[in-house]
Amino acid sequence: MYDLVSKCSVLLAKDFVHNAFTVILNEETRNSRSLYVEMNQTVISIHPRLKLSKVYNFSFTEENCQVLDQSLENSTMNSRRGTNKIEISDHKGVSVFCDFQYDLCTVTLAGWHHGISAGLFGTNDNEAGNEWMVPNGSFTDNVQEFTQSWQVNKCSLVPKKEKPCPITAKQNICKVFFEEPHSLLR
């Protein structure tokens, strides 16, 4: 157990063999954080402090540009939403559960993902000696070095001043695809 001191978005866990899932802790504005969960061409952005989640289903983008907040009925993911809870899972044994009342989220991986994932959550192979592996395959015992190695974006301690402007639906979709730190198209 350790405190996360980074003010940047960091990779918590990712399947580096089959690319079945990615979980990123995003640093938002005003010291707020969101959880980015990607499974089966579907992304769920969970904002625990705001008690909300948004769904982006990239498999429908060619047919329909309005991909924001789509239901998951045509997806291979399961989603259950309660008053203060959300659970997302897929048929490959990945489950993310968030309890908004306690600001607590858990990631559960089935045995199929044994030893093929890495990130701040470790290597998931039941070997205590390699939990602090950095992306280049070496190891560290320094919390700051470990945390910085799994950053997914370049960030600075001085926030940029941006002019507020009205955002249309099309601009929002472009932002998701080309400006979000976790987007593959960035």
Helices and strands as residue ranges (DSSP letters): E 10-15, E 21-27, E 33-39, E 42-47, E 52-57, G 58-60, E 77-81, E 85-90, E 94-99, E 104-109, G 111-113, E 117-118, G 128-130, H 143-149, H 169-178
